[in-house]
Amino acid sequence: MYTSSMKAQQDIFTGTRTRLTRHDLITYDHLLADAVSRFLPFKSYSLYFPKGRQSAEAVWDAPDRKVLMPLMLQGELLGVFVARGVSMRGRRGMLPLLTGMGELALEKLRLYKMSITDPATGLFSRQYLKQAICREVELIRECFRPAGDGCCDINASSAEGGYHACMGVVTFAFDSMKNVIRDYGFIFADELIVLLADTLVASAPESALVSRTGDYEFTMFIPGGTVSICRKVAKEAVRALRDVRLVHELTDDNVGVNACAGYAAYPQDFEGYLFEREISEQARLLLRKSRIAAGIAGEKGVGEAMEYVMGYNRILVEGGKVLETMPMSRVMVSLGRSMGAREGGRYSVWSTEYDSRKIASAENGGNGRNGAKSPMYKGEIVLMEIRETQALAEIMHLGDPTWAIEPGDRITLMPEEKGIAAPSDSEEAHLDPITGLYRHRDFLARFSRERETCETFAVALLRLTGADRGYGNRASHAEQLVAEAAEVCRSILGAGVLGGRYGLNSLIYFHANVTPAQMREQYTFLCETLDAKLQIESAAGVACHPFLSYRRADSLENCLKALEYAMLCPKPKVGIMDSLALNISADKLFSKGDTFEAIEEYKRALLADSGNTMAWNSLGVCYAGLGRPQEARKQFEQALQRNRKDVMALYNLGNVCHTMGEVKAAREFYRKCLKQDPSHFFALIRLGQLSEAEKKYSIARQYYNRAAKLEENQALVQRHLARLCMRQGRLDEARECLHQALIHNPQDALALQLMAKLYLDGGEDPEIAEVLARQAAALRPDLKSAWLELARAFEARGKHQDAREALLKAGAL
């Protein structure tokens, strides 16, 4: 285990880790020989590395005409330079001076090494790396350059220095180093980066060249490295780098970094026109490709990125993700021109935020993998507009309309589908071969024309929830179920209705001149028939036009909102676009953090039905979250005007009054909430807090004890009881309550801080208090009281410097 007090080995060159080793003498022997030849001419030379002690004086061997010159640097013997074929005529007097002149040659060699290395880490510099890559590119091009007879002259290339076919570059990035600097400082980060550099050098192949190409970025150049070799080296190095830990003296934290690696190979990752560019340009492009791959590897996802290693050749296949969702069923993805993306590429969308226990428990009687996650199919997209680092894509299919494509979802390249295409000018070219309905894009084109011909219409989206479990692997029986469901829809809705295949498990229909009541009746019967005849669970979302101020083109989006509402309804699952559907849509926006858009959606729900108390409550919660308690209070009062017994509105109104300091009104609303729901946990906690603030400790204890009997969130209850006992001077009881709180939640930072305070106030062992305060500060770095308790613990132990640093941390909060 390393500690932050360990200093990097340095010598007379202050601030640099560059030092000569015996390995350097072998690597740069030609430079050493050139320096020695300036003052001692010779015909041949060799290096000798004695194991035992060696004389510090140069030795002249007259019979063999050779000189053994010790190579000393700062009193350390690195080796012996053996110069043969030396004529000492007229040079006998310089023999005692050869040791000092040899040291000057070593200093010159060291200055050269300093010019090509990074002084902080000892790794090679970025410029030297570029030069090495350029030399290797030139050698590879020479080997594949056609000879005079039009063939590649491999034998000639081999005779001149070996056959060079490929090379690899691996870039290592440390995306969490900024957090290390923020939490522990620059000096600590510099010490950590030195350890990382040493670890990377130790794990690198013998022929590899490791350089520092950024403040917190290393690059490894592997001559002759193929894609498989680069991937193997990168995986092993990343594993070693992620195991590096440095102990911070103040917080006693074992600090590491999130290392990731990206690799690129030459010429495998280059296209034809790139080979025509300058050699230096190709070298920089290779470095850029590996850096792009490293940036993608830093994000958790499917495929190689789970190992924090990504190859440039795998980015298009499995390295993309959804960056942003946009209107009109479009998304922005992280694949661009620099990664080789092209228009028309089809990708499947997958979400890894899926707990397999949800399906496993339903299908296997609860035998799911505990906590395991597997990617789940969400739909398909096609790239439309390619930019430098991003691309605009259109959503072609949704596996589940209620499960929208979201930022962070992974995308993987789909294999080209094989089959015989129908002629483009025939009617069959516009129909889905499975269902006989229009394909997705063709339905949208027909829908955009038909909707302009009628004043009222409805769009219905039918999701076949019982036929979607096989779509991850495109099960044939699932396609058969969709085809049979389409036949049932055709018999009930009529053969003349405009229908289309909206997704792999969804059908969409357009109805002209209909009313919401007619649509509800028709699709209720359809869902019941599908369940009875085909045992297919289905849900239908219906959006009718006109509705509020929505335009005709908004009907498709409204249809998806209605379907989300339908999925929450009991059988038959039919949802009409109304106030409740808008309420659910707004809840979804709020859960994603889009508070302002959620507010607009809640307001639209209230326009559709002003008696929707859930919308009034939710609107008030949004305003409260934005720090506008007065606006929030108005919304909660509107909800109470429509339902005086609304528990949610009563508690929320009490909470907002509590926030504004209106203690009397807050207590009244909390009590009304308990009158309607005596087991309301948080109302009991709030009333206990109010009584505790007024020093009515016995009443506060009654409320906390009532909350404890509910057996809900015991960690919170015990912590409040502990604080109450501390105020009453009942320290033993407070200690027991805090123990109970930590048993229920060992990661409770506030309970840990209170426990540390209890130890310090009682004059007990400050070492235990220090451990508790450290844990609290580590769990909640923004908790000022934890840093203050840690400073007190340091003072009690005599660590005055650490105490000052902890107080500085607290003062910055």
N, C-alpha and C positions, 0 to 999 in steps of 0.2 A: 504494500500500500504506500502510495506517495503522499507527502504532505507539502503544503504550500511554502514551508520554510526551506525546502530543498532548492538550491540555486543551481542554474546551469553552469557546467564547467567552462570557465573563461580563463584567458591568459592576458598577455600584455596588451592585446588589442581589445580595449574596453568596449563592451556592448556587442561582442561577436562570439559566436560559438565555433567559428571556423578554426580548425586545428589540423595539423598534418598527422597522418597515420601511416603505418607501414604499407597499408593497402594503397594509399595515395602515391607512395613512391613507385609502386608497380604500375599504377594507372598512368602516371605522368613521368615515366622514366625517360622518355625522349626529351622532355623539357629539362629534366635534371641533367641529362647528359650534355645537352647543348650549353647549359650554364657552366658546367664543370670544364667543358672543352675550351672555354674562353681564357682560363688561366692554367689549364693542364691538358695539353694536346695528347690524344691517345688514338689507337687504331681500333680497339674494341673495348667493351665494358660489360659488367654484370653487377647485380646487386646481391649482397650477402646479408643474411639476418641471423646473427649469432644468438644462441640461447643463453649462454653464460655471460660473465662479465667480460668486457672488451676494453683494451687500452684506448684512451682518449687521444692518443697520438697517431699520426699517420705513419705507415710502415712501408719501406722501400724494399722490394724483393728483386735484387740485382740479377740473379740467374734467369728468372722468368720475365724480367723487365716489366713488372707490374707494381702498382701502388695501391695499398689498401687504405682508403681514406674514410675515417669514421664520420658518419652523418649525425651530428649532434645539434639539437635544438632546445635551447633553454635548459641545458644540463641533462636532457634525456637522449639516450642513444636510440635512434630509429632504425639504423642499419649501417652497412658498410658498402661504400662504392669501390668496386674493383676495376681499376683502369689498366688495361693491358697495352703492350707496345709503346710504353712511355720512354722517352729519352730524357734522362735527368742531367744531361750535360749542361752545366751552367745553371741548374735549378736546385742543386743540393741545399742551398740556403733557404729555400722556400718550404722545405719539408715540415718544419715545426709550425708553419703558418697554414698548412692545408686544412687543418681542422676548423679554424676560424673562417677560412674561405669557403669550406663546405657548408658551414652554417649560414653564410650569406647566400649561397645557392639555394638552401632550403627556405630562407626568408623570401627569396624571389619567387620560389615555387608556391609558397603560401600566399603571397600577394596575388598570384595568378588565380589560385583557388578562391580567394576572397572575391575576385572580380566576377566569378561565375556562380557564386553561391549567395544565398540569403543569409545575412549576418545573424538574424534572430534564431533561425532553426537549423542552419547548416545545410539546408536542401539547395539544389541547384536553382538558379534564377530563371525567370520566365524567358528572358532573351536567350539564354543558353539552351533552354528546351526547344525554342523555335528553331534555332540553328541546327540542333540535332535532328529534328523532324525534317527540316529542309534537306539535310544531307541524305536521310533515309529515303525521302521521296525521290530525290535525284537517282539514287542507286536502284530503286524499284523501276523507275522509268527507263533507265539504261538497260536493265535486264529484259524488259519487254519491248524495247525499241527494235523494229524490224531490221534485219541484216540486209546485205546487198542482194541476196537472192529472194527477198520478200518474206523470209521466215525469221522468227525470233532466235537470235544467236545466244542460246543459254550457255553453251560450252565456253564461248568467249567471255561471257560475263563471269562465269564461275572461275575461270583462270585468273581474272583480274582482281578478285576479291570476294568471291562467293556469290551465290544466287540469292537475291533479295526479292521475295514475292509479296510480302505484306508486312504490316506493322499495326500496332494498336495503341490507343491512348485512353487512359482511365482517369476521369476527374472525380475527386472526392470533395464533397461540400459538407459544411457543418452549419445547418440552418438555425441551430439553437444557440450559436455562439453570441448573438446579440443579447439573448436573455442572460447568458452568463455574465456579460459585461454589465448589464443593467443591475443584476443582483449582487455581483461580487467584485466588480471593478476591472479595469484594464490590465493591471499588473497580474492579477490572478489568471485572467484569460490568456495572457502571454505565456505564463508558466504552463498552462494546460495545452496550448498549441504546440509547445516544445515537446511535451510528452507524446502528443499525437504524431508529430513528425518522426520521432524516434521509433514509435510503434509501426508506422507505415514503412519506414526504411527496413525494419527488421522483417516485415512480412513480404517485402518485394522480392521478385526473382533476381538472381545474380546479375543478369544482363540488363535489368530495368534501370531507368533513370527517373528519379523522383525529384520534383521541383515544386516550388511554391509559386503559384500563379495568381494568387489573390490574398487579401488579408486573412481570410479563413477558407482558403481553397488550395488543395494540393492536386497535382497532376502527375501521373505515372506514365512514362513512355516505355513501351515494350517492343523492341525490335523483333520482327518475325512473329508478332502476336496476332493470332487469329481471333475470330469472334468468341469461340469457345474458351480459348486461353484467357482472354480479357475478362470474360464473365466469371471464370473460376477464380482468377486472381482478385477480382473486385469483391466477390462474395467473402473470400477468406479475409481480405483486408478490412472490409466493413465490419465483419464480426469482431475482429481484433480491436478496431477503433472504438466500437460501441462498448467494449469492455473496459476501456481506459477510465480511471476514476482519480480525481484529485481532491484531497480533503481540505476544506476551507477551515482555517483555524478559528474564526469567530463563531460560525454557526455549526461547525462540526459536520457539515453536509458533504456527502460523497458526490462530487459534481462530475458529470459526463456530458457528452454531446450526442446529438442525433446525426450520426454520420450516414451519408448516402453516397452512391457512386453511379456514374454514367460512363459508358464506354462507346467508342467508335473505332472502326477499323478502316485501314486504307489498303487496297482500293475498293473494298466491298461496299462501303457506304457512300461511294461517289458515283455520280451519273456521268454520262458521256461528255457533256459540254463542260463539266467542271475540270476535266483533265486538260483542257486547253488553257487554263489560267496559269498565272505565274506560280512558280514553286512556293514562294513565300505566301502567296494567297491561299494555296491549297493547304499549307501547314496551319494557317489560322482558321480556315474552314473546318479542318479536322478537330482542332481544339474547341471550336464553337459547337460542333455537333456533340462532342462528349459533354460539354457544359449544359447543353439543352437536355440531354438525357439525364444528367445528374439532378437538374431541377425537377424533372418529372418523378425521378426515383424518390425524392424527398417526401412525396405525398403517398399515403397509404392507399392501396387499391388492389386490384386483381392482378394476377400474373406475377411477373418478376418484381413489381413494385412492392409486393409484400415482403420481399427480401431486401428492400431499400437498394436495389440494383436494377438499372434499366439500360438496355442497349439501344443505340440509335436506330438499329434495324427493327426493333420491336415497338417503337413509339406508335407507328401507324396502326399496328395490330392490336395493342392492348394498353398503350400509354396515354390515351386521351380521357378527358372528363368533361362534364358539362359545367360551364362557368356561370351562365346566366340564362334564365328563362325570359322569353320575350313574348309580346302579343302575337296573335295570328299563328299560333302553334309553331313557333320557331324558338330555337335555342342557340346560344353561343357556346362553342366547344373550344378546347385548348389545342387543337391541331391546326397548323398553319402551313404556309408555303415553305418556311424554313425547315419543316419536318417532312416535307414531301407529300403533303396532302393535295388531293385533286378533286375538282368538282365531280359530283355524281357518286362519290364513294358512299356505300351503305354501311351503317353501323348499328349494332344492337346495343341497347342501353341496359345497364345492370346496376342494381343497388346492393351494396354490401351491408347496409344497415337493416338487416333482417335476421331476426332470431328464429332459427330453424325449429325451436320448440313449439312455435305457433301451429305449424302444420304437423309436426311429428306427434304432438300430443293429441291432435284430432284424428290422425290416421293410424297411429300405432299405440293408441291407448296410453299416451303419456311417456313413451320411451324415446323422447327426443334427446339430442345431445345437449348436455348442460352448458348453456351459455355459448354454444357454437354458432357461428354465423357463416352463411353461405350466400353467394351472390344470387339475386333473384331478377329474373327477366322483367323489364318494364316497358319495352317497346322498341321501335326502330326509327332511325333518322337517316336522312340523306344530306350530304354536304352540298350547299348551293353557292356560296360566295366565299372564296378563299382569300384570307389576308396573310400578313407576314407571320404572325404567331397565333392567330385565331381563325375560326371559320364560322360562318352562319349556316345553320342547318335547319331543315324542315322536319317536323315530326310526322312520320308516315303512319305509324300504328302505335297504339297504346295497349299494352297487355292488360291493363286494368285502369279504366278511366278514373277510378277513385284514387288511384295511386299515381299522382302526376310525376313527370320527370322534374327533378330538382337539381340545383347546383351541387356539385360533388359526385353525382352519379358517374360511374365509369362507362366508357364506350369501347366496344371491341369490333374490329373489322369483320364483316360477314363474308363467308365464302361465296364465290359467284354461283348463282343458281343455274343449273343446267336444265334445258328443256326446249321444246319446239314452240316458238312464238307464233301467234296468229298474225296474219297480214295486217298491217297498220290501218288499211282502209276498210276493213271489215267490221261488222258490229261486234263480233266475238272479241276483237282486240280491246274492247272497253269493258268487258265483263270478267268478273272473278270466276275462274273455272270451277271452284268448289261450290259456291253458293248460287251462281248465275246472276248475282247482283253486280252493280257497278263497282269498280275498284275505287279506292279512296280518293285519288286525285280526280278521277272522272266524275264521281258523285259530287264533289265540291264544285266542279265546273257547271254541271247541270243544275245544282241547287242555286248557284248564284244567278242563273237565268230565270228559273222558275219562281223564285221568291219575289221577283219584281212584277209578276203578272197577277198577283192577288193581294188584297188588303189584309186578310187574316190568314195565318197559316201556323203550323206547328211542326217542330222537329223533335223526333223521338230517338233516343239512343238506347239500344237494348244490349245489356251486357249479360253474357251467359256465364254465370259464376261457377257453374258445375263443370264447365268444359275447359277450364284454364290451367289446370294443374299439370297438364302435359306439354304446355307450350314452351317450357324451357328447353326441351329436346325435340320440339315439333312432332309430338306423337300423332300417328295417323288416325287413331281412334278419336282424338279431339277434333280433327278436321271433319271427320264423318259426323260428329255430333253437331257441328256448326252447320253443315249442309242440311241435316235433317231439321234443325231449328229454322233454317231459312224457308224450308218447304212449309212448315207449320205457319210461319208468319205470312207466307204468300196466300195460304188458304183462308186465314182469318182477316188479314188487312186488305186482301184483294190483289189480283195480279197487276193491276194498273198503277199501284202506288209506286212512287219513286224510292228505291232502296239502294243501299250500298254497303260495302264491307269497310267498316270504319277502322277495324283493328283485327288482330288475330282472334280475339274472342268477343268482338262487338259488331253489331249491325246497326245501321242508321236509316231512318225513313223520314220522308217529307210528305206532309199532309196539307192540302190546300183547303181553305174555307171550312175550318173546324173550330170547335169551342173547347175550352179546358175540360168541361164536364164530359164531353164525348170522348176525348182522349183518355181520360182517367178510366172510363168504363171499358173502352176497347182494349187498353193495355193491361188492365186488371185481368180481363178474361184471357188475354194472350199469355201472361205469366202463369196463370193457373193451369192453362192447357199444357204449356211446356213442362211444368212440374209433374202433371199427371201422366202425360203420354211418354215423354222422353226422360223423366227423372232428372231434368236439368234445372238447377236453381237459376233464376234470372232476376234481373232488376232493370227497370225502365225509367229513364229520366226524360221528361217532356218539357220543352220550352215553347210557349205560345207567343205569338206576336199579334197585336201590340202588347207590350208590358212595360209600364213606367215610361222612361224616356229612352229605352234601349233601341238601337237601330236594328235593321234587318240582319246585318252582318254579324251582330252580337248573338244571334240565336244559337250558334254552335257552342260558344262559350257558356251561355246560359244552360244549354242542354247538359253540359258536363257538371255544372253546379247542381242541377236537378237530380242527376244520377248519383252524386255524392249524398244527397239527401235521401234518395231512394234506398241506398245501401244500408242506411240506419233504420229504415222502417221495417215493421214485421211483414211477413208474407200476406198477400202478394206485394212485392216491393215495387211500388210505383210512386214516383215523386214528381210533382208538378212544380215548375219554377214559381215560387211565391216567397213570402216573407221568411218562412222557416229555412228555405233553401239558401236565401241570402245570409241569414244568420249563421248557418253552418259554414258558408264560404268565408264570412268575416272571421269566424273563429279560427279557420285554417290560416288566414293571413296573419292574425295576431300571434298564433303559435310559431310562425316563421319569423317574427320580429318586425313585420311590416305594419307598424301601428297606424300610420296615417292612412294607408289604403284600407285598413280594417275599419277605421272610423267612417270613411266614406261608404263602405259596404253596409255597416250597421245603420247608417242614416237612410240608405236605400231600403233596407228591411223595414224601417219604421215608416217610410213613405207608403210601402205596400200594406202595412198593418200597424197602426199606432198603438194597438193593444198588446204588442209583443214585448212582454216584460223582460224576457231574456235579452233582447236587443238593447233595452234601456240600461239594464245592469252591465252588460258587456261594454257598452259605450262609456259608461261611467268608469269602468276599470281602465279603459284606454286612456281617458283623460287623467286619471290618478297616476298612471304610469308615466305620463308626460310631465308630471309635476304641476298639474292644474287642478288642485283640489276643489276650488269653487265650481268649476265646470262639472267635475265629477259628481259633486253633491247635487247639482240640479238634475242630472240624469237618474240618480238613485231615488230622488224625491218623485220624479215622474213615474218610476216603476212602482213606488208605494201608493201613488194616487190610484193606480189601476188594480193593485192587489196589496191590501194592507197587511196581509199575512205572509208576504214574500220573505222567506228567511234570508235569502241571498242579499236582497236589497237592504234589509234591516242591518245585517252584519257589515256590509260594505259602507252603509251610511254612518254607522258607528265608528268604523275604522277611519273614514275620511275626517270625521269630527275630531277623533283622537289625534290625527295628524296635524290638524289646524289648532290644537290646544283647547278645544271646547270640551273639557273633561265631563261636565255635567250632561251635555247632550250625548256624548259618546256612551256614557254609562247607561243612559236611558235606552238607547237603541240596542246596546248589547243585552240588556235585560229583556227587552221585547223579543230579541232573537232567541234567547233561552226559553222564553215563555212558549214560543212556537216550536222550538226544538231543544228540549232539555239536555240533549247529548251533543250539542254543538261544541266541539273541542276548542276551537280558537276563540270563541266568545268567552269561555271560561278562563282561558289564559289571559285575554285582554283585561277582563274584569279583575283578575288577580294582580296584574301589573298596575292598574289604576289604584287599587287599594294599597299596594306596596309603596307606590309613590307618595301616598298620603299618610304613610306610616301606620296604616291600619293592618298590622301584620297578622292578626288572628283571622280577619275576614279574608285577606289574601291567601292564607294557608287553606282556608275552607274551599276556595275556588280551585287552587292547585290540586288539592286532594280529590275533588270531584273530577278534575281532568285526568288524574292518575288512574281513577277507577275505570275510565273508558278504555284503558289498555291501548292507547293510540299515541304514537310518538313519545315513548317514555323518556327518551334522552332529553327532549326539550322540557318535559315536566320536571324531571329530576334536577336539571340545571337551574330552573327557576326556583325550585324548593331550596337548593343549595345556596343560591344568592340570598334568599330570604333568611335562611338560618345564619348566614354570615352577618347580616345586618342585625340580627337579634343576639348575636354573640354565642350562638349554639354551634361551636366549631366542630365538635365531634359529629354531630348530626349532619352538618354541612359536608364533612369529609365523606360520610357514608353516601349521601345523595350524589356527590360528584363521582364516586366509584360506580354507583349504579348507572349514572349517565354515560360514563365511559365504557361500561360493559355493553350497553345498548348501542353506542356509537363511539368506537375508539378514535375516530377521526374528528371528534367534536373539538374544534380549536378553542372555543370559548370556555368549555369545561376544563380543558388543559390549562388555560390561562388562570382560571379561578383556583384550580388546584395548586398551581405554582404560587399564587398570591397567599393561599392558605398556609403553605409551608413557610414562606418568608415572614408573614405576620406572626406566626407562632414561634419564630426563632429556631426552627428545625433545620435539618441538614440542607444547606443551600445548594449542594451538588444535585440533589433530587429536583429541587426547584428549577435549577438551570436546565436539566434534561426536559422537564415538562414545558418550560417556556420556549426552549428550542423547537420542540415539536409543534407548539401552537404557532410560533412565527413561521415555521416551514409550511404548515397547512394554510395559514392565512397571512401572507406577507403584508397585506394591507391593514392588519389589525394592530393599531397603535398600542393598545394596552399590553399585547403580548411582548412587544419590543421593550416597553417600560419595565415589565416584570423581569425580562431577561437582563436588562441593565442592572436592576436591583440585585439579581442573583450573582452577576459578575462582581459587583462591588462587595457583596458579602464574602466572596471567595478571593478577593484581593486582585482580581483581573481588571485593573483600572483602565487600561487601554481598550480592552474589549468592551467595557461598560460605556466608554465614551463613544465608540463606534455604534453600539446599539442605540444610544440616545440620539445620535445623528440620524440613524434610520427612522426612529420614532418621530423626530422633528421634521423629517421630510414628508411625513404622511399628513 
